[in-house]
């Protein structure tokens, strides 16, 4: 019997809002790739996976990845793998050896995968109940399941090291390194095709590998400390300081000071200002001299507001979590462990609140206001057109869906007299 494997979202997807409002949880990235890409890499292409995810993100997921087997389960032998899994070769071995009607749990009792014999084919966008099916045998495996966004940040340096050695020919320069650029430990650096490193730039790979991907540009006097990944067609601006543990996705502009952070793709943080231990979604813009705190003055562990509740991270360093299509104005200041939702516009003097709901226009000088949906869509279209990316009907439906899903987040503000813009 042929086995079909499915990567699925489970009930903990809400822990990854606002980042997961606009994508399946397995599209979140750490190291040089997303969890989905990591699973496909180690699982192998001979039996490509299917995917089970929320209905509202299905169209845009298919559009951005060209994956076709989504929310449909074939009859027969099926392996359902938790989309929050950090896939490794050892875990793949355990998955392949799992007998039918068996559940695989991690060392903390969380479900990693379940293998079932499906009696019939079904359309399905919530496979989470399959994890709780009764009458299954249980086995244990040593594995990592991500539970919160800040775990991606704190795992990033380790995965950058592993990805660089597994996927890239370190020591190879396929692009152009100008005279006057400095590379420390050249054998720990990869520079892709059509990438350019300008005079005065410093790539310091003594502390870990540095990957400069295809057509990226490192401008004069920028400094990058490894481990770090600079994505395809991304520009690192003049004088930038990129510290260890940083991933910057494709088509970004990066400048100022960035430490131990993940910037997903198509986002800009190109001016002076500090971004530390943060996760920034797609199509975001961090205004000039925006700063975030990633360490409390009392050196106590950071708490973060998720789904309306405070969550203790147990970590000393946690910065900003920002959903897709959000923006900050010049001189904006974010507190330690701040969260900004999907499609927000935030600005004004002084520290902003630790939690800003999705579709909020927040000026510290006046009461926050709900960002009108039609205006948010209009701005998103403009932003994407500047990168020659079309805002599609699927994107618009996603915006409308997230606006409705997050209405409850904004109800408190409206009760206090919030005005529409």
N, C-alpha and C positions, 0 to 999 in steps of 0.2 A: 504494500500500500504506500503510495507516495505521500510524503508529509508536506503540508503547507505551513509556513511560518508567518505569524502576524505580529507586528509591533503595535502595541495598544496603549491608549491613555487609561489610567485608572482613576479612582475617586480622588486622589490627592492632587489632581491637576490644579485645583483652586489655590494650592500653596504657591503656585508659580505665576499668579496674577500680580501685576499687570502684563508681564512679559508674555504669558501664554494666552492672553485674550485674543491675540491675532495670529497664533500659530499652534500646532500641536506641541505638546511638551517635548516630544522627541526632536523637534526642530531647534531647540535651544542648543547653544554651542559652548564648548569649553575645549581648551587646547587649540587645535587648528581646524576643528570640524564640529558638526552637529552630532547629537546622539544617534540620529538616524544614519548619518554617513559612517559613523564609527561602527554601528551594528552591521551595515552592509559590507564594510571593509573586512571585518573578521568572520562574518558568516559565509561570505563568498557569493559570487554572482551566479552560480549554477542553479540556485533555487531562490530567486529574488523574493523578498517579503511582501506581504500585503500589510495594510494599515487600517487600524480602527481608531477614529478620532471623533471629536464633537462635530455635529452637523455644520455649525456656523463657520468653522475654519476649513471645511473640506474643499470648497471651490478654490480658494486662494492657495491652499497647500498643493493641490493638483496643478494649478497654474504656475507656481514658482518652481516646482521640482520636476514636473512632467511625470510624476508617479501616477499610475492608472488604477492599481488594485487597491481601492479605498472603500471601506465600510461594506464589504461583501465577503462572506465566509463560505468557502466551498464545502461540500459534503466530503467526509473522510477524516483522515488523520491530521489534526491541527495542533500546532504549537503556538501558544499565545505568550508573548514575551512582554514584560513590563517596559513601557517606553521610557521610564526613568532610569533604566539600567545603563551603567557604564560598562560597555562591552569590552571584554578581554579574551584572548585566545583560550585561557583556562575555563572561563565561564561558557564559551561556545562549546567546548568539549563536553561539559556537564549538560548543556541543553540538548546536544545531539544524542546523548546517551539516556535521556529521560524516557522511561517506559510510558505507554499509553495510560491514561487516567491517573496521572501522577502530578503532584504539585511540588515545585521547587521553591524553597524559602531561603532567605539569607540568614546570617548568624543572629539577626535580631527578630526573626520570625516573620519578616515581611515577604510577600509573595513576589518572587522573581519571574516565574513562568508557570504555566500549566499546560499539560498535553492531554488533549481529549480526542475521542473519536466522535465526530459530528454526524448525527443521523441524517441531517438534511442541510441544504444550502440556505443561507439567510442573508438579508440585508440587515446591517447592525451598525449603530454608531456609539454603542456603549457596551464594551465587553467586560467591564469591571466585575459584574456579578459572576462571571465564569471563574474568577479567582476564588470565590467563596463557595463554589459547588461542593456539596457533601459527598461523602463516600470515596474520596480520593486518598491515595497514599501520599505521604509527605516525605520529602528528602531535603537535605540541607546543603548549601553551597556557600563558599566564601565569595561575596560579591558586594558591589557598591550600588545602592539605589540612591539617587539624589532626592532629597526631601524639601529643600528650600533653595531659592536663587543664590544666596550667598555661598552655598556649597560649591557651585560652579566656579565662583571667583577664587575660593581658597584651594581648589584642586587644579587651578589653571596652570601654575608653574610646573607642577609635576607632569601634567599631560603634555605641555609644550615640549618638555625634555623627551618624553617617550615618542611623541609624534615625529619630532625632528629626526630622531635616529631610525625610526621605522619607515618613514615615508620619503625622506629627502637625502640627496647625496651631499652630505656635509663636506665642506671644502671646495665645492664646485661653484664656479662663477660663470653663469651663462649670460648675464647682462653686462653693464658697463660700470666700472669703478674708476672714477676720475682721479688723476694725479692730485695728491693733496688730501684725499680721503684716507682715513686710518681704520684698519681692521685689526683688532686685538684677538689673537687665536683664530686665524683664518680657517683652520681645519674644523672649526665649530660653526661655520657660517655657510648658508646657501643663498645664492642670489639668482633668481629666475630669469628667464628670457625677457629681454626688452626692459628689464629693471635698470634703474640708474641710481648711482650713489654719487652725489656731487662733492666737490672739494670742501674740505673742512669737516665733513660728516665723520662721526666716530661710531663704529660698530664694536662694542665691547662684549665679546663672547666668552670671556674668562669665567663668568659666573653661570653660563648656560648657552645653548645654541640660539642662533638668530636666523629666522627664515624671512627673506625678502622675496615675496612671491612675484609672479609675472607682471611686468609693466608697472610695478610700484616705483615711486620716486622718493628718494631720501634727499632732501634739499640741503644746502650748505649749512654747516655748523650744527646740524641736528645730531643728537647723541641717543643711541639705543643700547640698552643693557640687556643681555640675555638672562634667562630664556624669554624670547619674544617672537611674535609672528606679526608680520605686516602683509595684509592681504593684497590680492590682485588689484592693480590700478589705483591703489591708495597713495596719497601724498602725505609725507611727513614734512611739516613746514620748517622753515629756517629757525634754528635755535631751539627746536623742540627737545624735550627731555623725556624719553620713554624708558621707564624703569622696568626691572625684572618682573616677570609674571603677567605681561600684558599681551592681549590679543586684539588686533584691530582688523576687522573684516574688510571685504572688498569695497572699492569705490568710496572710501572715507577720506576725510582730511583731518589730520591730527597735529596738534601743536600744543605749546605750553608744557605743563608737567603732568604726566600720566603715570600712575603706579599701580601695578597689580590689578588691572581692570580688563573688562571685556567690552568692546564696542562691536556690535553685531555686524552691520553692513550699511552702506549708504547713509552714514551719519557723520556729522561734522563736530569736531571739538578742536578748532584750528587756531584759537587765539590763546593768549596768556591766561593763566588760571590753573588751579590744581584739581585733578580728578583722581581719586584714590580708592582702591578696593570697591569698584563700582561695576554695575552691569547696565549698559546703555543699549536700548533696542534699535530698530531700524528707523531711518528717516527722521532722526532726531537732530537738533542743532543746539549746541551749548554756546551761549553767547560769550563775548569777550569778558575776561576777568571773572567769569563764574568760578566759584570755589565750592568744594564740598569738604566737610569734616569726615574723617574715617576713624577717629580715635577720640573717646570721651576724655575730658580734662581730669576726671577722677580715676581714669584707667580701669573702669568697670566694664564688664561685658555689655555689648550693644544690644538693645532691643529694637525690633522692627514691627511696624503695624502691618498686619496681613489680614485681609478680609474683616477689617474692623476690630481686630484684636491684637494686643501686644504679644509678640513672640520673642522669647529670650534666645538669642543666637548662641550664647556661650563663647563668643569670639570678641577679641579686643578690637579688631579692624573690620569694620563694615561701613561702606560708603553709601552711594546713591544707587537706587534701582529705578530706572526710568523706562516706561512703556513706549512703544512705537509712536512716531509722529508727534512727540512732545518737544517743547522748546523752552529754553531759558533766555531771559534778556541779559543785557550787560550788567556786571557787578552783582549777579544773583548769588546768594549764599544758602547752601543746603546743610542742614544739620546732620549729625551722625546717624546713620541708618535711615535716611530719608527715602520715601517712596513717592514717585510721581506716576500717575496713571497713564492711560492711553490718550493721545491727542489732547495734551494740556499746553497752555501758554502761561508761563510763570515769570514774574519779574517783580521789582520793587526793592526798596532798601530793607536791611535787616534780615535775620534768619527767617526762612519760610517754615510753615508747619512741617512736621515729620511725615505727614500723609496728605497727599493732594489727590482727590478723586479724579477718575477719568473724565474727559471733556469738561475740564475746569479752566477758566480764565482767572488767574490769581494774581492780583496786585496787592502787595503788602500794605499799600496806603488806603485801600478801600476793601469792602467785603468781597469775597470771591463770587464769581458769577458762572453760570452754566454757559459753556461754549456752544453756540448754536450749531446744530449738526450740519446745516447747509454751508455755513462758513468754514467749518473744519474740513469738510470735503473739498471745498473750493481751494483752500490753502494746500491740502495734500496733493491735489491735481497739479498745482503750480510747482510744488517742490519736486515731484517726480518727473515732470516734463523737463525740468532743468537738467536732469540726468538721462534724458532720452528714454524714460520708462513711462509707459502708458498706465494711467489710472483706469482700471477696467470696471465693467459692471459688477464683477465679482468683488472687487475692492470696495465699491460703494455699498454693496449688500453687507459686507463685513462691517463697515463703519456703522451702518444702521443697526445691525445686530448687537455690536458692542455698546452702542449708545443706549439701547433698550436694556441690555443686561446690567449695565452699570448705573441705571437710574436710581436704584436704591442707595448707592454710595453718595449721591448728591442730594438726597431728600432732606438730610439734616440741615444742610446749608440753605435750602429753599425755605424751610420752616423758620429759619432765622432771618429771612428777608433777602435772600439772594435774588439778584435781578438777572434777567436774560440779556445777553449782548446782541 
